[in-house]
Amino acid sequence: MAKEKELAVAEDTFAALEQRVVRAIELLNREREQRMAAEKQLENLREQLETQHAQTTQLRLEIEELQDERTTVRTRVERLMASLDAIGAS
């Protein structure tokens, strides 16, 4: 009888331990999936950042070109206005 109780207690203890191991494995698997998802999201964000950086660089170059063009046009218009003023003053 005592041996049967000890055996029943041992079985209960083993079952409890088995449940803890199963829960630990499930937790580990969930954590692993979450880590993989986070790593994938990080990679996507890095790619987006790289793309945006390239676009920013391109837009800066375009702005510089447009500013140079504006300066050139302004200079030409000022020369034309000076020419018109000279003609009008004559």
C-alpha positions in Angstrom: 0.0 0.0 0.0 2.8 2.5 0.9 4.6 1.5 -2.3 1.5 2.2 -4.3 1.2 5.6 -2.7 4.8 6.4 -3.4 4.3 5.2 -7.0 1.2 7.4 -7.4 3.0 10.4 -5.9 6.0 9.7 -8.2 3.6 9.5 -11.2 1.9 12.8 -10.2 5.3 14.4 -9.8 6.5 13.1 -13.1 3.3 14.2 -14.8 3.7 17.7 -13.3 7.3 17.8 -14.4 6.3 16.7 -17.9 3.6 19.5 -18.0 6.2 22.1 -17.0 8.6 20.8 -19.7 5.8 21.0 -22.3 4.9 24.5 -21.3 8.6 25.5 -21.4 8.9 24.1 -24.9 5.8 25.9 -26.0 7.1 29.2 -24.5 10.4 28.7 -26.2 8.7 28.1 -29.5 6.6 31.2 -29.1 9.6 33.3 -28.2 11.5 31.9 -31.1 8.7 32.8 -33.5 8.4 36.3 -32.1 12.2 36.8 -32.4 12.1 35.7 -36.0 9.2 38.0 -36.7 11.0 40.9 -35.0 14.2 40.2 -37.1 12.1 40.1 -40.3 10.5 43.4 -39.4 13.9 44.9 -38.6 15.2 43.8 -42.0 12.2 45.4 -43.7 12.7 48.6 -41.8 16.4 48.7 -42.7 15.5 48.2 -46.4 12.9 51.0 -46.1 15.5 53.3 -44.5 18.0 52.5 -47.2 15.4 53.3 -49.9 14.4 56.5 -48.2 18.0 57.5 -47.8 18.6 57.0 -51.5 15.5 59.0 -52.3 16.6 61.8 -50.0 20.0 61.9 -51.7 18.3 62.1 -55.1 15.9 64.8 -54.0 18.8 66.9 -52.5 20.6 66.7 -55.8 17.4 67.8 -57.7 17.0 70.7 -55.3 20.6 71.8 -55.8 20.1 71.6 -59.6 16.8 73.6 -59.4 18.5 76.2 -57.2 21.3 76.5 -59.7 18.8 76.8 -62.5 16.9 79.5 -60.6 20.0 81.5 -60.0 20.8 81.3 -63.7 17.3 82.4 -64.7 17.4 85.2 -62.2 20.7 86.4 -63.6 19.4 86.4 -67.1 16.2 88.2 -66.1 18.1 90.8 -64.3 20.3 91.4 -67.4 17.2 91.6 -69.6 15.6 94.1 -67.2 18.8 96.1 -67.2 18.8 96.1 -71.0 15.2 97.2 -71.1 16.0 100.0 -68.6 18.9 101.1 -70.8 16.6 101.1 -73.9 13.9 103.0 -71.9 16.4 105.5 -70.7 17.8 106.3 -74.1 
